[in-house]
Amino acid sequence: MIRHAVVLAAAAMLLAGCAIAPEPVVETPQPTPTPTEAALPAPALGVVGSGTLNGVPFEVTWDGYSFQLVGLEGVPEGRILISGQPGVVGECPTADRVLDLPIPVPIPLAEAKNTRDVTYLRSVSLVGEYTNDCYGFPVLSTAPIEWSMQPLYPDLVVSDSGDTGGARGIVTLDGETPISYTVNQGDVLEEIAARFAITPDQLVWLNPRRKTPDTVFKDEILNLSPSRR
């Protein structure tokens, strides 16, 4: 019995020595999470902009849901034009809103679901009848909008990293700074934003007049300059 026990013990030791060593565990590197943009603060409630047109003061207010233009009840009858361009008497600026006077008060400028930043609007003007001379409404008198709210992205910097699979369009430069991008067939908004080192929300912010913020179209020109919003 003792002999059999010794033999079994020896066999067990041999088997243990011949056992296949476990393979080392190699940890698979995990991709770096894509950083997400922090929630942006909403403008403070109340007056966020103001001005005076024809001696009549007006204000832009924010109520937590929409921006509104209030005042102007004393302006003579005619038309009010709200523009993202400075108003120049005799010229026809691009119109973001044209309203007949007397106008309903307050005037909704933008809802929160569309934009939380209407600082791209620069002027309120009293305008005349539409004319083919300038294909617009000539300015009779005008006033700049003085904003007390800050733009959402006051320090935004755009840089071009080059073509990608979903961003193969043409870039227009001012010196070395990209100022616009012409969409190519097959381009994707998220990849266009990534090409210029900005988020999709920032690209939408740079183009506040777009009606389809999540979709781009071939030959569409996208603004890339904060000063040209």
Secondary structure, DSSP 8 states (H G I E B T S, - for coil): -HHHHHHHHHHHHHHHHHS-------------------------SEEEEEEEETTEEEEEEE-SSEEEEEE-TTS-SSEEEEESS---TTS----SEEEESS--SSEEEEETTT-S--TT--EEEEE---BTTTTB--EEEEEE-EE-S--S-TT--------BTTB--EEEEETTEEEEEE--TT--HHHHHHHTT--HHHHHHH-TT-S-TT---TT-EEE--GGG-
